[in-house]
Amino acid sequence: MGPWLDGITGWLTANPSWLGVAIFLVACFECLAILGLIVPGTVIMFAVAVLAGSGALSLGQTLLLGFAGGLLGDLVSYFLGRRFHQNIRRLPGLRNHPEWIGHAELYFQRYGIASLLVGRFIGPLRPMLPMVAGMFDMPFMRFAAVSLLAAAGWSIVYLLPGWATGAAIRLPLPEGFWPQAGIVGAGLAILLGLSIHSSVGGKRYATHLIAGSSLIMLLGLLIGWPYLAHFDQGLMTLVQEHRSAAADPLAVMVTLLGEFRTQVAIATLLIGLLLALRQWRQAAFAVGAILGSALFNTLIKWTDARARPEVLLDPITSYSMPSGHSSGSFAIFMTLAILAGRGQPLSFRLTWLLVGSIPALLIAMSRVYLGVHWPTDVLAGAMLAFCLCAASLTVIQHKEPLQAMPTKVWWIILPSLVALYGFFALHALANAISRYQY
């Protein structure tokens, strides 16, 4: 695959005007039924995203092209299933590999809409689930709504790392940036590896290990941030270099979704509904994770007393580390992801965590984009939330595992939370537009 990939990237480097088309097509093929199982689209997407980040395309253009291509692949797959139904099994490839569609059918029948959202991030399921949804005559508007949401998150997860890598290589970053970035990256990789390994092995101490690893990473950031100045300054430079007037209102809207008032309202609604629906252990878990993150964030922030970046014309006077927006948002969305994953296969539990991290990550990134937090601030906030979520789950599961909530409970909780977030999003959008209309 090496020479073939080198040939593609070499040709695109010499013909950058075709890079946008390449991103669109690769994203489409990666999500297209059957073809997505054959083409190594993930590797190619990272490679073309690196080229895009080197100056050929903006981040917005790259994500939009990936989103549109993935969405087209979903729609074609859906209508293939809708048109041929069970006769789809006679297509070349599926005749010899019935297991390709069999696994997707099993997940779709068991988890319905959730399978489309979560399966988007699981390689073998991604290109097949839209086709299966069409085979089972899922209403198109329902499929389209879920596909829009899934495609948006998927494009960020699959294209942002490559684009950021290309942009970082292009910019003249501080001399010590890459060694320090390597240290941070290695720490995150170890944390992720230990978490997945202990979870895959079904170890009883998995949550203990995740809580302890997150705590060690958090302490490392709290003690070591003065020695990560090149990493912070370099990443801040990279982000500020790509600020645009068009994206500023959106960043303000996203960051307002993570402000204290919004977090309090969402947490109160979630915990209140859990108590009203007699989900006592789930409510206790949510209290420990969300309230614990808020209390420890305040304590650490005043103890560490780190100054904020001097990017704003009117700098914020409160302390910087850890980011309250980051810790609170990760605590809320990780709590929901953990509860959603109860009783499901490991791949779905891990993918729920990935899906839940996307909105929290956007809120955290908006703080760096707007220049009100250093990158290590938002990373410390995330580690604090991971630690408290794992610790709270450990305590709750001391005697017996936390059980999955009934579907009828989710049909009350999710619409309520979406409606409240929607209200705050509209209010935040109005505030953002009013700030930048002049």
C-alpha positions as CSV (number, residue, x, y, z in Angstrom):
1,M,0.0,0.0,0.0
2,G,3.0,2.3,0.6
3,P,3.9,3.0,-3.0
4,W,0.3,3.3,-4.0
5,L,-0.4,5.9,-1.3
6,D,2.8,7.7,-2.1
7,G,1.7,7.9,-5.7
8,I,-1.7,9.4,-4.7
9,T,-0.3,12.0,-2.3
10,G,2.5,12.9,-4.7
11,W,0.0,13.5,-7.5
12,L,-2.2,15.6,-5.3
13,T,0.8,17.6,-4.1
14,A,1.6,18.4,-7.7
15,N,-2.1,19.1,-8.5
16,P,-3.5,20.8,-5.3
17,S,-6.6,22.0,-7.2
18,W,-7.9,18.4,-7.1
19,L,-7.4,18.0,-3.4
20,G,-11.0,19.0,-2.5
21,V,-12.4,16.5,-5.0
22,A,-10.1,13.8,-3.5
23,I,-11.4,14.5,0.1
24,F,-15.0,14.4,-1.1
25,L,-14.5,11.2,-3.0
26,V,-12.5,9.4,-0.3
27,A,-15.1,10.3,2.3
28,C,-17.9,9.1,0.0
29,F,-16.1,5.8,-0.8
30,E,-15.4,5.2,2.9
31,C,-19.1,5.4,3.7
32,L,-20.4,3.6,0.6
33,A,-21.8,0.1,1.1
34,I,-19.4,-2.8,0.3
35,L,-16.8,-0.4,-1.2
36,G,-16.1,1.0,2.2
37,L,-15.0,-2.4,3.4
38,I,-12.5,-2.8,0.6
39,V,-11.0,0.7,0.2
40,P,-8.5,1.7,3.0
41,G,-10.2,5.0,3.3
42,T,-9.2,5.9,6.8
43,V,-5.5,5.9,5.9
44,I,-6.1,7.9,2.7
45,M,-8.3,10.4,4.5
46,F,-5.5,11.1,7.0
47,A,-3.0,11.6,4.2
48,V,-5.2,14.0,2.2
49,A,-6.1,15.9,5.3
50,V,-2.4,16.4,6.0
51,L,-2.0,17.9,2.5
52,A,-5.1,20.1,3.1
53,G,-3.7,21.4,6.3
54,S,-0.4,22.3,4.7
55,G,-2.1,25.3,3.2
56,A,-4.2,24.0,0.3
57,L,-7.6,24.1,2.1
58,S,-8.9,25.8,5.2
59,L,-10.2,23.7,8.1
60,G,-13.8,24.6,7.3
61,Q,-13.5,23.6,3.7
62,T,-11.8,20.3,4.6
63,L,-14.5,19.4,7.2
64,L,-17.3,20.5,4.9
65,L,-16.0,18.4,2.0
66,G,-15.6,15.3,4.2
67,F,-19.1,15.8,5.7
68,A,-20.7,16.1,2.2
69,G,-18.8,13.1,0.8
70,G,-19.7,10.9,3.8
71,L,-23.3,12.1,3.7
72,L,-23.5,11.2,0.0
73,G,-22.1,7.7,0.7
74,D,-24.8,7.2,3.4
75,L,-27.6,8.3,1.1
76,V,-26.5,6.1,-1.8
77,S,-26.2,3.1,0.5
78,Y,-29.6,3.8,2.1
79,F,-31.4,3.9,-1.3
80,L,-29.6,0.8,-2.5
81,G,-31.1,-1.0,0.5
82,R,-34.4,0.6,0.0
83,R,-34.5,-0.3,-3.7
84,F,-33.3,-3.9,-3.5
85,H,-34.3,-5.0,0.0
86,Q,-33.3,-8.6,0.6
87,N,-32.1,-9.0,-3.0
88,I,-29.1,-6.9,-2.0
89,R,-27.5,-10.1,-0.8
90,R,-27.0,-11.2,-4.4
91,L,-24.6,-8.3,-5.1
92,P,-21.0,-9.2,-5.8
93,G,-19.1,-9.4,-2.6
94,L,-22.1,-10.1,-0.4
95,R,-22.7,-13.4,-2.0
96,N,-19.3,-14.6,-0.8
97,H,-19.2,-12.7,2.4
98,P,-22.7,-12.8,4.0
99,E,-21.1,-11.9,7.4
100,W,-20.5,-8.4,6.1
101,I,-24.2,-7.6,6.2
102,G,-25.1,-10.1,8.9
103,H,-23.2,-8.2,11.7
104,A,-24.8,-4.9,10.5
105,E,-28.3,-6.4,10.6
106,L,-27.8,-7.7,14.1
107,Y,-26.7,-4.3,15.4
108,F,-29.4,-2.4,13.6
109,Q,-32.2,-4.8,14.9
110,R,-30.8,-4.6,18.4
111,Y,-30.0,-0.9,18.7
112,G,-32.0,0.9,16.0
113,I,-31.2,4.6,15.6
114,A,-28.4,4.3,18.1
115,S,-26.6,1.8,15.8
116,L,-26.4,4.4,13.0
117,L,-24.9,7.0,15.3
118,V,-22.5,4.8,17.1
119,G,-21.7,2.4,14.2
120,R,-20.5,5.4,12.2
121,F,-17.3,5.2,14.1
122,I,-16.8,1.4,13.8
123,G,-15.0,0.5,10.6
124,P,-16.8,-2.7,9.5
125,L,-20.3,-1.3,10.4
126,R,-19.9,2.2,8.9
127,P,-20.6,1.5,5.2
128,M,-23.2,-1.3,5.8
129,L,-25.6,0.2,8.4
130,P,-27.1,2.8,6.1
131,M,-27.9,0.1,3.5
132,V,-29.4,-2.1,6.2
133,A,-31.5,0.8,7.4
134,G,-32.9,1.1,3.8
135,M,-33.5,-2.7,3.7
136,F,-35.6,-2.5,6.8
137,D,-37.6,0.6,5.4
138,M,-36.5,3.0,8.0
139,P,-38.3,6.3,7.4
140,F,-36.1,8.5,5.2
141,M,-36.4,11.7,7.3
142,R,-35.5,9.8,10.5
143,F,-32.5,8.3,8.7
144,A,-31.4,11.6,7.2
145,A,-31.5,13.4,10.6
146,V,-29.3,10.8,12.3
147,S,-27.0,10.7,9.3
148,L,-26.5,14.4,9.3
149,L,-25.5,14.3,12.9
150,A,-23.3,11.3,12.5
151,A,-21.6,12.6,9.4
152,A,-20.7,15.9,11.1
153,G,-19.1,14.2,14.1
154,W,-17.3,11.6,11.9
155,S,-15.8,14.3,9.6
156,I,-14.3,16.0,12.7
157,V,-12.9,12.9,14.2
158,Y,-11.4,11.6,10.9
159,L,-10.1,14.8,9.3
160,L,-9.2,17.2,12.1
161,P,-6.1,15.3,13.3
162,G,-4.6,15.1,9.8
163,W,-5.4,18.7,9.0
164,A,-3.9,19.9,12.3
165,T,-0.8,17.8,11.6
166,G,-0.3,19.4,8.2
167,A,-0.9,22.9,9.5
168,A,1.6,22.3,12.4
169,I,4.3,21.1,9.9
170,R,3.8,24.2,7.8
171,L,4.0,26.8,10.5
172,P,7.3,27.9,12.1
173,L,6.5,26.6,15.6
174,P,8.8,27.0,18.7
175,E,11.9,24.8,18.6
176,G,10.7,22.7,21.6
177,F,7.2,22.2,20.3
178,W,7.5,18.7,18.9
179,P,9.4,17.1,21.8
180,Q,6.8,18.5,24.2
181,A,3.9,17.5,21.9
182,G,5.4,14.1,21.8
183,I,5.4,13.9,25.6
184,V,1.8,15.0,25.9
185,G,0.8,12.6,23.0
186,A,2.6,9.7,24.6
187,G,0.8,10.3,27.9
188,L,-2.6,10.3,26.2
189,A,-1.7,7.2,24.2
190,I,-0.7,5.4,27.4
191,L,-3.9,6.4,29.0
192,L,-6.0,5.3,26.0
193,G,-4.1,2.1,25.7
194,L,-4.5,1.1,29.3
195,S,-8.2,2.0,29.3
196,I,-8.9,0.0,26.2
197,H,-6.8,-3.0,27.3
198,S,-8.4,-3.2,30.7
199,S,-11.9,-2.8,29.2
200,V,-11.3,-5.4,26.5
201,G,-10.0,-7.9,29.0
202,G,-13.1,-7.4,31.2
203,K,-10.9,-6.6,34.2
204,R,-12.7,-5.7,37.4
205,Y,-10.1,-3.0,38.1
206,A,-10.7,-1.3,34.7
207,T,-12.4,1.8,36.2
208,H,-9.8,1.9,39.0
209,L,-7.1,1.9,36.3
210,I,-8.8,4.6,34.2
211,A,-9.3,6.8,37.2
212,G,-5.7,6.4,38.4
213,S,-4.2,7.0,35.0
214,S,-6.3,10.1,34.4
215,L,-5.3,11.4,37.9
216,I,-1.6,10.8,37.1
217,M,-2.0,12.7,33.8
218,L,-3.9,15.5,35.5
219,L,-1.1,15.8,38.2
220,G,1.5,15.8,35.5
221,L,-0.2,18.7,33.7
222,L,-0.7,20.7,37.0
223,I,3.0,20.2,37.9
224,G,4.5,20.3,34.4
225,W,2.7,23.1,32.6
226,P,5.6,25.6,33.2
227,Y,7.8,23.1,31.3
228,L,5.2,22.7,28.4
229,A,5.4,26.4,27.4
230,H,6.5,25.6,23.8
231,F,3.7,23.2,23.4
232,D,1.1,25.7,24.7
233,Q,2.5,28.6,22.7
234,G,3.0,26.6,19.5
235,L,-0.6,25.1,19.6
236,M,-2.0,28.5,20.5
237,T,-0.1,30.0,17.5
238,L,-1.4,27.3,15.2
239,V,-5.0,27.9,16.3
240,Q,-4.8,31.7,16.2
241,E,-3.2,31.6,12.8
242,H,-6.4,30.1,11.4
243,R,-9.0,32.3,13.0
244,S,-11.5,33.9,10.7
245,A,-14.2,36.5,11.1
246,A,-16.7,34.0,9.7
247,A,-15.9,31.4,12.3
248,D,-15.7,33.7,15.3
249,P,-19.5,33.9,15.9
250,L,-19.8,30.1,15.7
251,A,-16.9,29.7,18.2
252,V,-18.6,32.1,20.6
253,M,-21.9,30.2,20.3
254,V,-20.1,26.9,21.0
255,T,-18.3,28.3,24.0
256,L,-21.5,29.7,25.5
257,L,-22.9,26.2,25.5
258,G,-20.2,25.3,28.0
259,E,-20.6,28.2,30.4
260,F,-21.5,27.7,34.0
261,R,-25.2,28.6,33.8
262,T,-25.7,26.1,30.9
263,Q,-23.9,23.4,32.8
264,V,-25.9,23.9,35.9
265,A,-29.2,23.8,34.0
266,I,-28.3,20.6,32.1
267,A,-26.9,18.8,35.2
268,T,-30.0,19.8,37.2
269,L,-32.3,18.5,34.5
270,L,-30.4,15.3,34.0
271,I,-30.1,14.4,37.7
272,G,-33.7,15.6,38.4
273,L,-35.1,13.3,35.7
274,L,-33.1,10.4,36.9
275,L,-34.4,10.8,40.4
276,A,-38.0,11.3,39.2
277,L,-37.7,8.1,37.1
278,R,-36.3,6.2,40.1
279,Q,-32.9,5.6,38.5
280,W,-31.3,5.9,41.9
281,R,-27.8,4.5,41.2
282,Q,-27.6,6.3,37.8
283,A,-28.4,9.6,39.6
284,A,-25.8,8.9,42.2
285,F,-23.2,8.3,39.5
286,A,-24.1,11.5,37.7
287,V,-23.9,13.5,40.9
288,G,-20.5,12.1,41.7
289,A,-19.1,12.7,38.2
290,I,-20.6,16.1,37.4
291,L,-20.7,17.8,40.8
292,G,-17.3,16.3,41.8
293,S,-15.8,17.7,38.6
294,A,-17.2,21.2,39.4
295,L,-16.0,21.2,43.0
296,F,-12.5,19.9,42.2
297,N,-12.2,22.3,39.3
298,T,-12.8,25.2,41.5
299,L,-10.4,23.9,44.2
300,I,-7.6,23.2,41.7
301,K,-8.0,26.5,39.9
302,W,-7.5,28.5,43.0
303,T,-4.6,26.3,44.2
304,D,-2.7,26.4,40.9
305,A,-3.4,30.1,40.2
306,R,-2.3,30.0,36.6
307,A,-2.8,33.2,34.6
308,R,-4.8,33.1,31.3
309,P,-3.3,33.8,27.9
310,E,-2.8,37.4,26.8
311,V,-4.6,37.1,23.5
312,L,-7.8,39.0,24.3
313,L,-7.8,42.8,24.3
314,D,-9.7,42.7,27.6
315,P,-8.2,39.6,29.3
316,I,-10.3,37.6,31.8
317,T,-9.0,38.0,35.4
318,S,-9.9,34.6,36.8
319,Y,-7.5,31.8,36.9
320,S,-6.9,29.5,33.9
321,M,-6.2,25.8,34.9
322,P,-8.1,23.6,34.6
323,S,-10.7,24.9,32.2
324,G,-14.2,24.8,33.7
325,H,-15.9,24.7,30.3
326,S,-13.8,21.7,29.5
327,S,-14.2,19.7,32.7
328,G,-17.9,20.5,33.0
329,S,-18.7,19.6,29.4
330,F,-16.7,16.4,29.4
331,A,-18.2,15.4,32.8
332,I,-21.8,15.8,31.4
333,F,-21.3,14.2,28.1
334,M,-19.1,11.3,29.4
335,T,-21.8,10.7,32.1
336,L,-24.4,10.4,29.3
337,A,-22.1,8.2,27.2
338,I,-21.3,5.8,30.1
339,L,-25.0,5.5,30.9
340,A,-25.8,4.9,27.2
341,G,-23.2,2.2,27.0
342,R,-24.4,0.1,29.9
343,G,-25.4,-3.4,28.8
344,Q,-24.0,-3.0,25.3
345,P,-21.0,-4.8,23.6
346,L,-17.5,-3.3,24.3
347,S,-17.2,-1.8,20.8
348,F,-20.5,0.1,21.3
349,R,-19.5,1.3,24.9
350,L,-16.2,2.6,23.6
351,T,-17.8,4.3,20.6
352,W,-20.4,5.9,22.8
353,L,-17.5,7.5,24.7
354,L,-16.1,8.7,21.4
355,V,-19.4,10.1,20.3
356,G,-19.9,11.8,23.7
357,S,-16.5,13.4,23.5
358,I,-17.2,15.2,20.3
359,P,-19.4,18.0,21.6
360,A,-17.3,18.3,24.7
361,L,-14.2,18.6,22.6
362,L,-15.7,21.3,20.4
363,I,-16.5,23.3,23.5
364,A,-13.0,22.8,24.9
365,M,-11.4,23.7,21.5
366,S,-13.5,26.9,21.4
367,R,-11.7,28.1,24.5
368,V,-8.3,27.8,22.9
369,Y,-9.7,29.3,19.6
370,L,-11.0,32.4,21.5
371,G,-7.7,32.7,23.4
372,V,-9.1,32.4,26.9
373,H,-7.4,29.1,27.8
374,W,-4.1,27.4,27.1
375,P,-4.3,24.0,25.4
376,T,-3.0,22.3,28.6
377,D,-5.9,24.0,30.5
378,V,-8.5,22.3,28.5
379,L,-6.6,19.0,28.5
380,A,-6.4,19.2,32.3
381,G,-10.1,19.8,32.5
382,A,-10.8,16.7,30.4
383,M,-8.5,14.6,32.6
384,L,-10.3,15.8,35.7
385,A,-13.6,14.8,34.2
386,F,-12.3,11.4,33.1
387,C,-10.9,10.8,36.6
388,L,-14.1,11.8,38.4
389,C,-16.4,9.8,36.0
390,A,-14.3,6.7,36.4
391,A,-14.0,7.2,40.2
392,S,-17.8,7.7,40.5
393,L,-18.5,4.6,38.4
394,T,-16.0,2.6,40.5
395,V,-17.9,3.6,43.7
396,I,-21.3,2.9,42.3
397,Q,-20.2,-0.5,41.0
398,H,-18.5,-1.6,44.2
399,K,-21.0,-4.3,44.9
400,E,-22.7,-4.9,41.5
401,P,-22.4,-3.5,37.9
402,L,-24.5,-0.5,36.9
403,Q,-27.4,-1.7,34.8
404,A,-28.7,-0.3,31.6
405,M,-31.6,2.1,31.8
406,P,-34.9,1.1,30.2
407,T,-35.5,2.5,26.7
408,K,-38.6,4.5,28.0
409,V,-36.3,6.4,30.4
410,W,-34.1,7.4,27.5
411,W,-37.1,8.6,25.5
412,I,-37.8,11.0,28.3
413,I,-34.2,12.1,29.1
414,L,-32.8,12.6,25.6
415,P,-35.5,14.8,24.2
416,S,-35.5,16.9,27.3
417,L,-31.8,17.5,27.2
418,V,-31.8,18.1,23.5
419,A,-34.6,20.7,23.9
420,L,-32.7,22.5,26.7
421,Y,-29.5,22.5,24.8
422,G,-31.4,23.7,21.8
423,F,-32.8,26.6,23.8
424,F,-29.3,27.6,25.0
425,A,-27.9,27.2,21.5
426,L,-30.4,29.6,20.0
427,H,-29.8,32.0,22.8
428,A,-26.0,31.7,22.3
429,L,-26.3,32.1,18.6
430,A,-28.3,35.3,19.1
431,N,-25.6,36.6,21.4
432,A,-22.8,35.6,19.1
433,I,-24.5,37.4,16.1
434,S,-25.1,40.5,18.1
435,R,-21.4,40.7,19.1
436,Y,-20.1,40.4,15.6
437,Q,-22.8,42.1,13.5
438,Y,-20.9,45.4,13.6
